[in-house]
Amino acid sequence: MNGYENNTQWDMKLLNAEKIVKKYKCCPNDTFPRIDYTFLLTRHYSIHYRAYIAPAIGKQLLAKANA
């Protein structure tokens, strides 16, 4: 997480790193390490709500009021 920078559109909710070391039948004397990362990104909807959704709803309400 040292290189992680905050973002206005996305929020990183969960981060897990797990090292898994496996041996396979083909190579019993060798180990094969792997790192599995698990994370959840959530989007900040307030940015889009203010810029797109709220004006669209307002436009629809004004259009119905003038009809």
PDB file with one MODEL, atoms N, CA, C and O in Angstrom:
MODEL        1
ATOM      1  N   MET A   1       0.822  -1.201   0.000  1.00  0.00           N
ATOM      2  CA  MET A   1       0.000   0.000   0.000  1.00  0.00           C
ATOM      3  C   MET A   1       0.868   1.269   0.000  1.00  0.00           C
ATOM      4  O   MET A   1       0.333   2.377   0.029  1.00  0.00           O
ATOM      5  N   ASN A   2       2.175   1.122  -0.032  1.00  0.00           N
ATOM      6  CA  ASN A   2       3.033   2.304  -0.006  1.00  0.00           C
ATOM      7  C   ASN A   2       2.826   3.188  -1.227  1.00  0.00           C
ATOM      8  O   ASN A   2       2.903   4.411  -1.116  1.00  0.00           O
ATOM      9  N   GLY A   3       2.561   2.593  -2.398  1.00  0.00           N
ATOM     10  CA  GLY A   3       2.397   3.365  -3.605  1.00  0.00           C
ATOM     11  C   GLY A   3       0.960   3.741  -3.912  1.00  0.00           C
ATOM     12  O   GLY A   3       0.695   4.339  -4.955  1.00  0.00           O
ATOM     13  N   TYR A   4       0.027   3.408  -3.033  1.00  0.00           N
ATOM     14  CA  TYR A   4      -1.396   3.680  -3.283  1.00  0.00           C
ATOM     15  C   TYR A   4      -1.693   5.156  -3.106  1.00  0.00           C
ATOM     16  O   TYR A   4      -1.328   5.756  -2.094  1.00  0.00           O
ATOM     17  N   GLU A   5      -2.358   5.740  -4.094  1.00  0.00           N
ATOM     18  CA  GLU A   5      -2.783   7.136  -4.011  1.00  0.00           C
ATOM     19  C   GLU A   5      -4.297   7.195  -3.991  1.00  0.00           C
ATOM     20  O   GLU A   5      -4.961   6.468  -4.730  1.00  0.00           O
ATOM     21  N   ASN A   6      -4.849   8.058  -3.146  1.00  0.00           N
ATOM     22  CA  ASN A   6      -6.293   8.220  -3.076  1.00  0.00           C
ATOM     23  C   ASN A   6      -6.835   8.717  -4.406  1.00  0.00           C
ATOM     24  O   ASN A   6      -6.171   9.475  -5.114  1.00  0.00           O
ATOM     25  N   ASN A   7      -8.029   8.292  -4.734  1.00  0.00           N
ATOM     26  CA  ASN A   7      -8.661   8.665  -5.986  1.00  0.00           C
ATOM     27  C   ASN A   7     -10.046   9.205  -5.673  1.00  0.00           C
ATOM     28  O   ASN A   7     -10.706   8.722  -4.752  1.00  0.00           O
ATOM     29  N   THR A   8     -10.496  10.205  -6.433  1.00  0.00           N
ATOM     30  CA  THR A   8     -11.808  10.788  -6.153  1.00  0.00           C
ATOM     31  C   THR A   8     -12.946   9.935  -6.684  1.00  0.00           C
ATOM     32  O   THR A   8     -14.079  10.081  -6.224  1.00  0.00           O
ATOM     33  N   GLN A   9     -12.682   9.038  -7.648  1.00  0.00           N
ATOM     34  CA  GLN A   9     -13.743   8.203  -8.200  1.00  0.00           C
ATOM     35  C   GLN A   9     -13.803   6.826  -7.565  1.00  0.00           C
ATOM     36  O   GLN A   9     -14.882   6.235  -7.509  1.00  0.00           O
ATOM     37  N   TRP A  10     -12.708   6.302  -7.095  1.00  0.00           N
ATOM     38  CA  TRP A  10     -12.657   4.932  -6.590  1.00  0.00           C
ATOM     39  C   TRP A  10     -12.115   4.897  -5.173  1.00  0.00           C
ATOM     40  O   TRP A  10     -11.305   5.738  -4.781  1.00  0.00           O
ATOM     41  N   ASP A  11     -12.571   3.914  -4.412  1.00  0.00           N
ATOM     42  CA  ASP A  11     -12.115   3.715  -3.043  1.00  0.00           C
ATOM     43  C   ASP A  11     -11.753   2.249  -2.870  1.00  0.00           C
ATOM     44  O   ASP A  11     -12.558   1.368  -3.170  1.00  0.00           O
ATOM     45  N   MET A  12     -10.553   1.986  -2.391  1.00  0.00           N
ATOM     46  CA  MET A  12     -10.137   0.616  -2.162  1.00  0.00           C
ATOM     47  C   MET A  12     -10.598   0.190  -0.772  1.00  0.00           C
ATOM     48  O   MET A  12     -10.147   0.738   0.234  1.00  0.00           O
ATOM     49  N   LYS A  13     -11.495  -0.786  -0.723  1.00  0.00           N
ATOM     50  CA  LYS A  13     -12.119  -1.197   0.534  1.00  0.00           C
ATOM     51  C   LYS A  13     -11.369  -2.295   1.264  1.00  0.00           C
ATOM     52  O   LYS A  13     -11.333  -2.302   2.494  1.00  0.00           O
ATOM     53  N   LEU A  14     -10.774  -3.218   0.535  1.00  0.00           N
ATOM     54  CA  LEU A  14     -10.182  -4.376   1.192  1.00  0.00           C
ATOM     55  C   LEU A  14      -8.954  -4.795   0.412  1.00  0.00           C
ATOM     56  O   LEU A  14      -8.969  -4.804  -0.819  1.00  0.00           O
ATOM     57  N   LEU A  15      -7.891  -5.141   1.117  1.00  0.00           N
ATOM     58  CA  LEU A  15      -6.703  -5.624   0.451  1.00  0.00           C
ATOM     59  C   LEU A  15      -6.121  -6.754   1.277  1.00  0.00           C
ATOM     60  O   LEU A  15      -5.869  -6.608   2.474  1.00  0.00           O
ATOM     61  N   ASN A  16      -5.914  -7.873   0.623  1.00  0.00           N
ATOM     62  CA  ASN A  16      -5.338  -9.032   1.277  1.00  0.00           C
ATOM     63  C   ASN A  16      -4.321  -9.641   0.335  1.00  0.00           C
ATOM     64  O   ASN A  16      -4.591  -9.792  -0.857  1.00  0.00           O
ATOM     65  N   ALA A  17      -3.162  -9.990   0.847  1.00  0.00           N
ATOM     66  CA  ALA A  17      -2.140 -10.664   0.054  1.00  0.00           C
ATOM     67  C   ALA A  17      -1.806 -11.978   0.753  1.00  0.00           C
ATOM     68  O   ALA A  17      -1.519 -12.007   1.949  1.00  0.00           O
ATOM     69  N   GLU A  18      -1.848 -13.054  -0.009  1.00  0.00           N
ATOM     70  CA  GLU A  18      -1.597 -14.372   0.559  1.00  0.00           C
ATOM     71  C   GLU A  18      -0.555 -15.091  -0.301  1.00  0.00           C
ATOM     72  O   GLU A  18      -0.725 -15.238  -1.511  1.00  0.00           O
ATOM     73  N   LYS A  19       0.511 -15.529   0.339  1.00  0.00           N
ATOM     74  CA  LYS A  19       1.549 -16.272  -0.366  1.00  0.00           C
ATOM     75  C   LYS A  19       1.215 -17.756  -0.290  1.00  0.00           C
ATOM     76  O   LYS A  19       0.987 -18.299   0.791  1.00  0.00           O
ATOM     77  N   ILE A  20       1.191 -18.397  -1.444  1.00  0.00           N
ATOM     78  CA  ILE A  20       0.882 -19.820  -1.536  1.00  0.00           C
ATOM     79  C   ILE A  20       2.066 -20.513  -2.196  1.00  0.00           C
ATOM     80  O   ILE A  20       2.495 -20.130  -3.285  1.00  0.00           O
ATOM     81  N   VAL A  21       2.585 -21.525  -1.535  1.00  0.00           N
ATOM     82  CA  VAL A  21       3.707 -22.289  -2.070  1.00  0.00           C
ATOM     83  C   VAL A  21       3.216 -23.698  -2.355  1.00  0.00           C
ATOM     84  O   VAL A  21       2.692 -24.370  -1.466  1.00  0.00           O
ATOM     85  N   LYS A  22       3.387 -24.150  -3.601  1.00  0.00           N
ATOM     86  CA  LYS A  22       2.889 -25.466  -4.003  1.00  0.00           C
ATOM     87  C   LYS A  22       4.014 -26.325  -4.552  1.00  0.00           C
ATOM     88  O   LYS A  22       5.004 -25.834  -5.093  1.00  0.00           O
ATOM     89  N   LYS A  23       3.821 -27.618  -4.392  1.00  0.00           N
ATOM     90  CA  LYS A  23       4.676 -28.608  -5.034  1.00  0.00           C
ATOM     91  C   LYS A  23       3.801 -29.411  -5.982  1.00  0.00           C
ATOM     92  O   LYS A  23       2.652 -29.725  -5.670  1.00  0.00           O
ATOM     93  N   TYR A  24       4.349 -29.738  -7.132  1.00  0.00           N
ATOM     94  CA  TYR A  24       3.610 -30.509  -8.125  1.00  0.00           C
ATOM     95  C   TYR A  24       4.275 -31.860  -8.337  1.00  0.00           C
ATOM     96  O   TYR A  24       5.463 -32.032  -8.062  1.00  0.00           O
ATOM     97  N   LYS A  25       3.492 -32.820  -8.831  1.00  0.00           N
ATOM     98  CA  LYS A  25       3.990 -34.185  -9.047  1.00  0.00           C
ATOM     99  C   LYS A  25       5.159 -34.225 -10.024  1.00  0.00           C
ATOM    100  O   LYS A  25       6.069 -35.043  -9.890  1.00  0.00           O
ATOM    101  N   CYS A  26       5.120 -33.343 -10.995  1.00  0.00           N
ATOM    102  CA  CYS A  26       6.165 -33.360 -12.016  1.00  0.00           C
ATOM    103  C   CYS A  26       7.535 -32.976 -11.467  1.00  0.00           C
ATOM    104  O   CYS A  26       8.558 -33.448 -11.962  1.00  0.00           O
ATOM    105  N   CYS A  27       7.557 -32.127 -10.452  1.00  0.00           N
ATOM    106  CA  CYS A  27       8.817 -31.614  -9.894  1.00  0.00           C
ATOM    107  C   CYS A  27       8.768 -31.678  -8.375  1.00  0.00           C
ATOM    108  O   CYS A  27       8.583 -30.646  -7.730  1.00  0.00           O
ATOM    109  N   PRO A  28       8.929 -32.865  -7.780  1.00  0.00           N
ATOM    110  CA  PRO A  28       8.756 -33.001  -6.327  1.00  0.00           C
ATOM    111  C   PRO A  28       9.819 -32.275  -5.502  1.00  0.00           C
ATOM    112  O   PRO A  28       9.601 -32.013  -4.319  1.00  0.00           O
ATOM    113  N   ASN A  29      10.948 -31.950  -6.097  1.00  0.00           N
ATOM    114  CA  ASN A  29      12.016 -31.276  -5.344  1.00  0.00           C
ATOM    115  C   ASN A  29      11.935 -29.752  -5.441  1.00  0.00           C
ATOM    116  O   ASN A  29      12.687 -29.049  -4.766  1.00  0.00           O
ATOM    117  N   ASP A  30      11.034 -29.241  -6.273  1.00  0.00           N
ATOM    118  CA  ASP A  30      10.905 -27.796  -6.458  1.00  0.00           C
ATOM    119  C   ASP A  30       9.592 -27.284  -5.864  1.00  0.00           C
ATOM    120  O   ASP A  30       8.584 -27.990  -5.840  1.00  0.00           O
ATOM    121  N   THR A  31       9.633 -26.056  -5.394  1.00  0.00           N
ATOM    122  CA  THR A  31       8.416 -25.393  -4.928  1.00  0.00           C
ATOM    123  C   THR A  31       8.127 -24.219  -5.861  1.00  0.00           C
ATOM    124  O   THR A  31       9.037 -23.609  -6.421  1.00  0.00           O
ATOM    125  N   PHE A  32       6.845 -23.921  -6.012  1.00  0.00           N
ATOM    126  CA  PHE A  32       6.419 -22.843  -6.894  1.00  0.00           C
ATOM    127  C   PHE A  32       5.583 -21.851  -6.091  1.00  0.00           C
ATOM    128  O   PHE A  32       4.418 -22.118  -5.796  1.00  0.00           O
ATOM    129  N   PRO A  33       6.177 -20.698  -5.732  1.00  0.00           N
ATOM    130  CA  PRO A  33       5.437 -19.699  -4.952  1.00  0.00           C
ATOM    131  C   PRO A  33       4.523 -18.857  -5.830  1.00  0.00           C
ATOM    132  O   PRO A  33       4.791 -18.634  -7.010  1.00  0.00           O
ATOM    133  N   ARG A  34       3.431 -18.395  -5.217  1.00  0.00           N
ATOM    134  CA  ARG A  34       2.455 -17.546  -5.888  1.00  0.00           C
ATOM    135  C   ARG A  34       1.883 -16.593  -4.851  1.00  0.00           C
ATOM    136  O   ARG A  34       1.728 -16.960  -3.687  1.00  0.00           O
ATOM    137  N   ILE A  35       1.573 -15.389  -5.262  1.00  0.00           N
ATOM    138  CA  ILE A  35       0.935 -14.422  -4.363  1.00  0.00           C
ATOM    139  C   ILE A  35      -0.437 -14.098  -4.935  1.00  0.00           C
ATOM    140  O   ILE A  35      -0.553 -13.666  -6.082  1.00  0.00           O
ATOM    141  N   ASP A  36      -1.470 -14.309  -4.136  1.00  0.00           N
ATOM    142  CA  ASP A  36      -2.848 -13.985  -4.522  1.00  0.00           C
ATOM    143  C   ASP A  36      -3.253 -12.694  -3.817  1.00  0.00           C
ATOM    144  O   ASP A  36      -3.163 -12.587  -2.594  1.00  0.00           O
ATOM    145  N   TYR A  37      -3.701 -11.720  -4.601  1.00  0.00           N
ATOM    146  CA  TYR A  37      -4.185 -10.456  -4.061  1.00  0.00           C
ATOM    147  C   TYR A  37      -5.701 -10.425  -4.168  1.00  0.00           C
ATOM    148  O   TYR A  37      -6.274 -10.800  -5.191  1.00  0.00           O
ATOM    149  N   THR A  38      -6.336  -9.975  -3.105  1.00  0.00           N
ATOM    150  CA  THR A  38      -7.783  -9.803  -3.090  1.00  0.00           C
ATOM    151  C   THR A  38      -8.078  -8.368  -2.669  1.00  0.00           C
ATOM    152  O   THR A  38      -7.609  -7.902  -1.631  1.00  0.00           O
ATOM    153  N   PHE A  39      -8.870  -7.673  -3.499  1.00  0.00           N
ATOM    154  CA  PHE A  39      -9.252  -6.317  -3.125  1.00  0.00           C
ATOM    155  C   PHE A  39     -10.616  -5.998  -3.706  1.00  0.00           C
ATOM    156  O   PHE A  39     -11.080  -6.640  -4.648  1.00  0.00           O
ATOM    157  N   LEU A  40     -11.241  -4.999  -3.124  1.00  0.00           N
ATOM    158  CA  LEU A  40     -12.571  -4.572  -3.539  1.00  0.00           C
ATOM    159  C   LEU A  40     -12.529  -3.079  -3.822  1.00  0.00           C
ATOM    160  O   LEU A  40     -12.158  -2.282  -2.960  1.00  0.00           O
ATOM    161  N   LEU A  41     -12.912  -2.711  -5.032  1.00  0.00           N
ATOM    162  CA  LEU A  41     -12.990  -1.306  -5.392  1.00  0.00           C
ATOM    163  C   LEU A  41     -14.451  -0.887  -5.425  1.00  0.00           C
ATOM    164  O   LEU A  41     -15.289  -1.567  -6.019  1.00  0.00           O
ATOM    165  N   THR A  42     -14.749   0.228  -4.787  1.00  0.00           N
ATOM    166  CA  THR A  42     -16.099   0.773  -4.861  1.00  0.00           C
ATOM    167  C   THR A  42     -16.010   2.159  -5.471  1.00  0.00           C
ATOM    168  O   THR A  42     -15.047   2.895  -5.255  1.00  0.00           O
ATOM    169  N   ARG A  43     -17.024   2.493  -6.228  1.00  0.00           N
ATOM    170  CA  ARG A  43     -17.043   3.768  -6.928  1.00  0.00           C
ATOM    171  C   ARG A  43     -17.829   4.797  -6.128  1.00  0.00           C
ATOM    172  O   ARG A  43     -18.880   4.490  -5.565  1.00  0.00           O
ATOM    173  N   HIS A  44     -17.312   6.013  -6.085  1.00  0.00           N
ATOM    174  CA  HIS A  44     -18.016   7.112  -5.433  1.00  0.00           C
ATOM    175  C   HIS A  44     -19.069   7.637  -6.394  1.00  0.00           C
ATOM    176  O   HIS A  44     -18.732   8.250  -7.407  1.00  0.00           O
ATOM    177  N   TYR A  45     -20.322   7.406  -6.092  1.00  0.00           N
ATOM    178  CA  TYR A  45     -21.401   7.823  -6.978  1.00  0.00           C
ATOM    179  C   TYR A  45     -21.768   9.286  -6.811  1.00  0.00           C
ATOM    180  O   TYR A  45     -22.441   9.847  -7.675  1.00  0.00           O
ATOM    181  N   SER A  46     -21.356   9.905  -5.750  1.00  0.00           N
ATOM    182  CA  SER A  46     -21.748  11.294  -5.519  1.00  0.00           C
ATOM    183  C   SER A  46     -21.210  12.211  -6.604  1.00  0.00           C
ATOM    184  O   SER A  46     -21.841  13.215  -6.932  1.00  0.00           O
ATOM    185  N   ILE A  47     -20.057  11.884  -7.165  1.00  0.00           N
ATOM    186  CA  ILE A  47     -19.475  12.711  -8.218  1.00  0.00           C
ATOM    187  C   ILE A  47     -20.377  12.692  -9.448  1.00  0.00           C
ATOM    188  O   ILE A  47     -20.677  13.743 -10.013  1.00  0.00           O
ATOM    189  N   HIS A  48     -20.807  11.514  -9.861  1.00  0.00           N
ATOM    190  CA  HIS A  48     -21.663  11.397 -11.031  1.00  0.00           C
ATOM    191  C   HIS A  48     -23.077  11.891 -10.743  1.00  0.00           C
ATOM    192  O   HIS A  48     -23.750  12.416 -11.630  1.00  0.00           O
ATOM    193  N   TYR A  49     -23.516  11.724  -9.517  1.00  0.00           N
ATOM    194  CA  TYR A  49     -24.859  12.179  -9.159  1.00  0.00           C
ATOM    195  C   TYR A  49     -24.959  13.689  -9.317  1.00  0.00           C
ATOM    196  O   TYR A  49     -25.920  14.194  -9.897  1.00  0.00           O
ATOM    197  N   ARG A  50     -23.982  14.397  -8.812  1.00  0.00           N
ATOM    198  CA  ARG A  50     -24.009  15.860  -8.892  1.00  0.00           C
ATOM    199  C   ARG A  50     -23.843  16.354 -10.323  1.00  0.00           C
ATOM    200  O   ARG A  50     -24.431  17.365 -10.707  1.00  0.00           O
ATOM    201  N   ALA A  51     -23.044  15.645 -11.111  1.00  0.00           N
ATOM    202  CA  ALA A  51     -22.733  16.140 -12.453  1.00  0.00           C
ATOM    203  C   ALA A  51     -23.764  15.731 -13.499  1.00  0.00           C
ATOM    204  O   ALA A  51     -24.011  16.489 -14.437  1.00  0.00           O
ATOM    205  N   TYR A  52     -24.372  14.552 -13.364  1.00  0.00           N
ATOM    206  CA  TYR A  52     -25.233  14.032 -14.429  1.00  0.00           C
ATOM    207  C   TYR A  52     -26.668  13.735 -13.985  1.00  0.00           C
ATOM    208  O   TYR A  52     -27.620  14.151 -14.644  1.00  0.00           O
ATOM    209  N   ILE A  53     -26.820  13.031 -12.891  1.00  0.00           N
ATOM    210  CA  ILE A  53     -28.132  12.532 -12.503  1.00  0.00           C
ATOM    211  C   ILE A  53     -29.030  13.645 -11.980  1.00  0.00           C
ATOM    212  O   ILE A  53     -30.175  13.762 -12.417  1.00  0.00           O
ATOM    213  N   ALA A  54     -28.546  14.453 -11.066  1.00  0.00           N
ATOM    214  CA  ALA A  54     -29.366  15.522 -10.503  1.00  0.00           C
ATOM    215  C   ALA A  54     -29.822  16.513 -11.582  1.00  0.00           C
ATOM    216  O   ALA A  54     -31.002  16.864 -11.601  1.00  0.00           O
ATOM    217  N   PRO A  55     -28.945  16.980 -12.482  1.00  0.00           N
ATOM    218  CA  PRO A  55     -29.429  17.867 -13.548  1.00  0.00           C
ATOM    219  C   PRO A  55     -30.429  17.189 -14.487  1.00  0.00           C
ATOM    220  O   PRO A  55     -31.360  17.840 -14.963  1.00  0.00           O
ATOM    221  N   ALA A  56     -30.254  15.907 -14.758  1.00  0.00           N
ATOM    222  CA  ALA A  56     -31.190  15.191 -15.628  1.00  0.00           C
ATOM    223  C   ALA A  56     -32.575  15.107 -14.985  1.00  0.00           C
ATOM    224  O   ALA A  56     -33.591  15.285 -15.657  1.00  0.00           O
ATOM    225  N   ILE A  57     -32.608  14.834 -13.684  1.00  0.00           N
ATOM    226  CA  ILE A  57     -33.890  14.785 -12.972  1.00  0.00           C
ATOM    227  C   ILE A  57     -34.540  16.165 -12.971  1.00  0.00           C
ATOM    228  O   ILE A  57     -35.747  16.282 -13.183  1.00  0.00           O
ATOM    229  N   GLY A  58     -33.744  17.215 -12.732  1.00  0.00           N
ATOM    230  CA  GLY A  58     -34.273  18.565 -12.745  1.00  0.00           C
ATOM    231  C   GLY A  58     -34.833  18.952 -14.100  1.00  0.00           C
ATOM    232  O   GLY A  58     -35.873  19.605 -14.188  1.00  0.00           O
ATOM    233  N   LYS A  59     -34.142  18.551 -15.155  1.00  0.00           N
ATOM    234  CA  LYS A  59     -34.615  18.844 -16.518  1.00  0.00           C
ATOM    235  C   LYS A  59     -35.942  18.154 -16.793  1.00  0.00           C
ATOM    236  O   LYS A  59     -36.838  18.745 -17.397  1.00  0.00           O
ATOM    237  N   GLN A  60     -36.072  16.922 -16.358  1.00  0.00           N
ATOM    238  CA  GLN A  60     -37.320  16.189 -16.558  1.00  0.00           C
ATOM    239  C   GLN A  60     -38.471  16.847 -15.793  1.00  0.00           C
ATOM    240  O   GLN A  60     -39.580  16.968 -16.315  1.00  0.00           O
ATOM    241  N   LEU A  61     -38.206  17.265 -14.576  1.00  0.00           N
ATOM    242  CA  LEU A  61     -39.242  17.929 -13.782  1.00  0.00           C
ATOM    243  C   LEU A  61     -39.671  19.242 -14.427  1.00  0.00           C
ATOM    244  O   LEU A  61     -40.861  19.556 -14.458  1.00  0.00           O
ATOM    245  N   LEU A  62     -38.716  20.011 -14.942  1.00  0.00           N
ATOM    246  CA  LEU A  62     -39.042  21.267 -15.618  1.00  0.00           C
ATOM    247  C   LEU A  62     -39.822  21.024 -16.914  1.00  0.00           C
ATOM    248  O   LEU A  62     -40.733  21.781 -17.251  1.00  0.00           O
ATOM    249  N   ALA A  63     -39.459  19.971 -17.628  1.00  0.00           N
ATOM    250  CA  ALA A  63     -40.161  19.654 -18.875  1.00  0.00           C
ATOM    251  C   ALA A  63     -41.606  19.282 -18.589  1.00  0.00           C
ATOM    252  O   ALA A  63     -42.497  19.675 -19.341  1.00  0.00           O
ATOM    253  N   LYS A  64     -41.862  18.531 -17.518  1.00  0.00           N
ATOM    254  CA  LYS A  64     -43.226  18.138 -17.169  1.00  0.00           C
ATOM    255  C   LYS A  64     -44.031  19.329 -16.669  1.00  0.00           C
ATOM    256  O   LYS A  64     -45.235  19.410 -16.915  1.00  0.00           O
ATOM    257  N   ALA A  65     -43.368  20.265 -15.961  1.00  0.00           N
ATOM    258  CA  ALA A  65     -44.057  21.435 -15.446  1.00  0.00           C
ATOM    259  C   ALA A  65     -44.489  22.371 -16.579  1.00  0.00           C
ATOM    260  O   ALA A  65     -45.530  23.021 -16.487  1.00  0.00           O
ATOM    261  N   ASN A  66     -43.688  22.437 -17.642  1.00  0.00           N
ATOM    262  CA  ASN A  66     -44.016  23.308 -18.773  1.00  0.00           C
ATOM    263  C   ASN A  66     -45.003  22.668 -19.730  1.00  0.00           C
ATOM    264  O   ASN A  66     -45.566  23.367 -20.572  1.00  0.00           O
ATOM    265  N   ALA A  67     -45.234  21.377 -19.636  1.00  0.00           N
ATOM    266  CA  ALA A  67     -46.138  20.686 -20.587  1.00  0.00           C
ATOM    267  C   ALA A  67     -47.590  20.878 -20.253  1.00  0.00           C
ATOM    268  O   ALA A  67     -48.459  20.361 -20.955  1.00  0.00           O
TER     269      ALA A  67
ENDMDL
END
